[in-house]
Amino acid sequence: MDEDSRYEAVRSRDGRFDGAFFFAVETTGIYCRPSCPAVTPKRPNVRFFATAAAAQGSGFRACRRCRPDAVPGSAEWNVRADVVGRAMRLISDGVVDREGVSGLASRLGYSARQVQRQLTAELGAGPVALARAQRAHTARVLLQTTGLPVTEIAFAAGFASVRQFNDTVREVYASTPTEVRAAAPRARDGRRAAPGAGIPLRLAHRGPYQAAAVFDQLAAEAVAGVEEVCGPPGGRTYRRTLRLPYGTGIAAVEERARAARTGTGTRPGGWLDARLHLTDPRDLTTAVQRLRRLFDLDADPYAVDERLGADPRLAPLVAARPGLRSPGAVDPLEPAVRALVGRAGAEPLVRRYGKALDAPCGSLTHLFPEPAVLAEAVPDGPLRALAAALADGTLRLDAGADRDDAAAALLALPGMDPAAVAAVRVRALGDPDVAPPGTEVPDAWRPWRSYAVQHLCVAGESD
């Protein structure tokens, strides 16, 4: 989009572009999402930014009305396979907070200077600024939804010091942490989440969301001990355990998608209600991003439906299920193991080699086994070869992995045929453009062939 097109999206308060870009108003010093319900500013006073971090770096603070830091992530980073797209996925997963810029660069195979230069040139912000913007959002969520002391929140959000935390919150939100907490609806109503009740979250998405199809798939694939789906259709809850960098977690996500509203009506998009129980709150950012990948919440359904809906074969399927998603995974080992041994073969592995939770939660009793544990414990064969490749880094399936390199490494492993590799690319690597072997998937469906196959599967037209 050029700047005139972006301004038209702002003038029409078009929520389809929330997260795709941000605009700032020079006369007020505030930046917003395109669908902000405030009075549209004059064109000469508007500046556009690719990321919230770039707007913050230029001295603008977040709008308190539209909360631009809470938008869905840009779908562009999931589609792109270049270094910028891979870097953005890794930053979202919290790699900069845990490993620094040098760790990010090492994972990408570039020098820290090259990564800094490429991100700044394209996005207007380097990796440190992008991670800082993410930390500010995490801090706001913790301030407004938990009763944690401010000092604990500072370090849980990834800040190096309380002073850095205070300065960042004031710069981004033009409020002190105490004022941010006091402004939360729960704080005003005296209904802050009780200790032990977990962290309540709204997992935002753009456009329509076919929750029923996603929950059907998750229910069909759920590995006992690690996942469960309970409740009647339309009101189901998906629950699962999470292995995270600093500890463990249990996530619960509700099926019923809720529509977002603005002062002028309903905004295109909405959210899924979720709740996270974490043993270490420093894992909040990573846990949220992994849930977003699992539920494919950063997709752009408008772009997908426009392309696929133009095809005569897919048009009725798209019309019947607008906004159909292609689920991912929270742990890349899980879809890879299922590709080898299936769901039935994964469940005994969980019982035997998965780490037991300190306190079982209903039917959730274990974490999915770690690659290093499987590499040591299981007999020689395809599963051991897969686990060993993941454990020693020969194979990478994390958020920033190069998809083509990962596919080549998978094909080199015993037991991994092209169909299994295609399944891993879709689920573990979030590749939106996979054509499984043996399926008629024309190039006209690119770059959304994974979504086309999903439509065929849900409609019962593909194996």
KATAJO-V355597 format. One record per pair of residues at least 6 apart in sequence whose C-alpha atoms are under 6 Angstrom apart, sorted by the first residue. I is the first residue (numbers start at 1). J is the second residue. D is the distance in whole Angstrom. If there is no record, write none. Layout:
I;J;D
I;J;D
//
This chain:
10;34;5
11;40;6
13;34;6
13;35;4
14;35;5
15;35;5
15;267;6
15;268;5
18;33;5
18;34;6
19;71;5
19;72;6
19;73;5
19;74;5
20;74;5
21;49;6
21;50;5
22;32;6
22;33;5
22;48;6
22;49;5
23;31;6
23;32;6
23;47;6
23;48;4
24;30;6
24;31;4
24;46;6
24;47;5
25;45;6
25;46;5
26;45;5
29;60;5
30;60;5
30;61;5
30;62;6
30;63;6
31;60;6
31;61;6
31;62;5
31;63;6
32;63;6
32;68;5
33;68;5
36;66;5
37;263;6
49;55;6
50;123;6
53;129;6
53;130;5
53;133;5
54;124;5
54;125;5
61;172;5
61;173;6
62;172;6
62;173;5
72;204;5
72;205;5
72;298;5
73;298;5
75;298;5
75;299;5
75;300;6
77;85;4
86;400;4
89;399;6
89;400;6
90;399;6
90;400;5
93;286;5
93;289;6
94;286;6
102;112;6
105;111;6
105;112;5
116;126;5
119;126;5
120;126;5
135;157;5
138;157;6
139;157;5
143;181;5
144;181;5
144;184;5
146;193;6
154;162;6
154;165;6
156;281;5
156;282;4
157;282;6
159;165;6
170;176;5
186;192;5
198;275;6
198;276;5
198;277;4
199;275;5
199;276;5
200;274;6
200;275;4
201;273;6
201;274;5
201;275;6
202;271;6
202;272;6
202;273;5
203;271;5
203;272;5
204;270;6
204;271;4
205;269;6
205;270;6
205;271;6
205;297;5
206;269;4
207;268;5
207;269;4
208;269;6
208;323;5
209;323;5
210;323;6
210;324;5
211;255;6
219;229;6
222;228;6
223;347;6
225;363;6
225;364;5
225;365;5
225;366;5
226;240;5
226;241;5
226;364;5
226;366;6
226;367;6
227;239;6
227;240;4
228;238;6
228;239;5
229;237;6
229;238;5
230;236;5
230;237;5
235;255;6
235;256;6
236;255;5
237;253;6
237;254;5
237;255;6
238;252;6
238;253;5
239;251;5
239;252;4
240;250;6
240;251;6
241;249;6
241;250;5
241;367;6
242;248;6
242;249;5
242;250;6
247;279;6
247;280;6
248;279;6
249;277;5
249;278;4
250;276;6
250;277;5
251;275;6
251;276;5
252;274;5
252;275;5
253;273;6
253;274;4
254;273;5
257;271;6
257;272;5
258;270;5
258;271;5
259;270;4
260;266;6
260;267;5
260;270;4
261;267;5
290;330;5
293;328;5
294;327;5
294;328;4
294;329;4
294;330;6
295;327;5
296;327;5
301;323;5
309;315;4
309;318;6
326;451;6
328;427;4
328;428;6
328;430;6
329;427;6
329;428;6
332;397;6
332;428;5
335;424;6
336;424;6
339;420;5
350;368;6
353;369;6
354;366;6
354;367;5
354;368;5
354;369;4
355;366;5
355;367;5
356;365;6
356;366;4
357;365;6
357;366;5
371;387;5
371;391;5
372;391;5
374;387;6
375;384;5
375;387;5
375;388;5
378;384;6
382;414;5
382;415;5
389;395;5
395;409;6
419;436;6
419;437;6
422;436;6
425;431;6
432;448;5
432;450;5
433;447;5
433;448;5
433;449;4
433;450;5
434;449;6
434;450;5
456;462;5
//
